[in-house]
Amino acid sequence: HQWFGNLVTMEWWNDLWLNEGFAKFMEFVSVSVTHPELKVEDYFFGKCFNVMEVDALNSSHPVSTPVVKPAQIREMFDEVSYEKGACILNMLRDYISADAFKSGIVQYLQKYSYRNTRNEDLWNSMASICPTDGSERTDGFCSRGPHSSSTSHWRQEGLDVKTMMNTWTLQKGFPLITVTVRGRNVHMKQEHYTKGPEDTAETGYLWHVPLTFITSKSNSVQRFLLKTKTDVLILPEEVEWIKFNVGMNGYYIVHYEDDGWDSLTGLLKGAHTTISSNDRASLINNAFQLVSNGKLSIEKALDLALYLRRETEIMPVFQGLNELIPMYKLMEKRDMKEVENQFKAFLIRLLRDLIDKQTWTDEGSVSQRMLRTELLLLACVRKYQPCVQRAEAYFREWKEADGNLSLPSDVTLAVFAVGVQNPEGWDFLYRKYQSSLSTSEKNKIEFALSISQDKNKLQWLLDESFKGDVIKIQEFPYILGAVGRNPVGYPLAWQFLRENWDKLIEKFELGSTSLTHMVIRTTSQFSTRARLEEVKEFFGSLKEKGSQLRCVQQTIETIGENIRWMDKNFEKIRVWLQSQELELL
């Protein structure tokens, strides 16, 4: 922020992303340069997948968007300004090359030091940079001489950064690229991706999409700038498979027509390491996104996910969990115990080999440690016995030592999650919370207390943390959110939000990220019409005290989508799970 925000500041709040998107992006760039061993670039794409969930909704907004009221200004501090801003900067850097990008940024910061800027000032600084390989500058474009190679970033026609990037900052959402292979011809079509039924009205948006792809015949990255609704590429030879959006550097998703998905699923089943772990993660993400808008069947997406049995890398596993866990979360909000339990059991079976390989230590790279924390927590919460027994033993020792035993930090969450399930364990953890001096330990205890299956304990926790005495008030949004995701606690969290709304907006302000977090975490996984009506009725009754909030529109839209998704796919999942169980017998 000393550079992006302080040295150069946006002219008005509509371009907040010039501060926040840049700062978010530079966090990753700086750490990957100073601590390459942390491999932070791997987690960057998780941010892009997360913001796409919000950006696919009709209630999303362009990165740069008009604001006039204080609450609207506060609302601008959201995923679109931060994460989408960062993701499109990363896409631009990948497209024009890291060196050209860096020169453009340096020029921007030097030219506008101690001044205010708009969107176009950044693009003009970028456009005036040319790579040093014989390109010349003409009217703000980089053009190439006739001898430059055709695989270059700029395909002869020059590069207009401003026009290209305006398509990403002045329109909401992102493109879905549909790829159809006919012999050597690759037909590409772009459209605005929206969740929801196929008959949704076309917005007519067009983007300048910097496409990248590799094929079964060549793993050197090919580039193509798609500016029109449709275009055709000609490959040197026919291929078995083609994978677009290499390394997930582009902010778009891809649908492969005909047997395109089948070829990629075959590739993952047979030799998944042929493509990078980010490419595998993006295939998982795209497949399930396409289920939402009816382009791909849920069975095909689940078939693709089956390859995760052999996956060991963090990004694809995390993406698999991000797609599969919400499915049983939606089932928890309906009365579907039998299938919900089958699905939970399926998820543990799918990852069992990887779960069993986890050591109960703090060893390994950052990625391996994050993966361990997540997998052991999942296994213990899902009552996978080998995990539960081990966690119980650890918790007993820890409790007998009055909490002074040092647990490996990677397994602490799983140990607490198991220990908290009996009343004495819960009370002991709450006592330790009061005396703990470690913020990270306190955060873990807060989370564990919130996943208790005891309604009285959960209600007491909500009341107590809202007072702000022992548990500080700034922790409250996270506790409410965690109880809101708890299958036993979610009705309590929703009730609490409604009964205390006036006090909440006094403490956390309309439009604040804390308030957004509470609204989304307590309501966005509802999947019944009765709950949707409750949400509409409650927020509708608030008038200027909240009915206009963007997060309210987002959650209403999301619940509608959850209902439609469940109505369409639930029965298919049930049948698919049965066929899986038969295969395993």
PyMOL commands that set and color helices and strands:
alter all, ss='L'
color gray80, all
select helices_A, chain A and resi 13-15+17-34+36-38+41-55+70-75+79-96+98-111+119-127+161-169+246-248+260-274+277-292+298-310+314-332+337-357+366-381+385-400+409-419+423-435+439-450+455-467+473-484+490-499+501-508+513-523+529-540+543-545+550-584
alter helices_A, ss='H'
color red, helices_A
select strands_A, chain A and resi 8-10+115-117+136-138+141-143+175-182+185-192+209-215+222-226+230-234+242-244+253-256
alter strands_A, ss='S'
color yellow, strands_A
deselect
rebuild
show_as cartoon
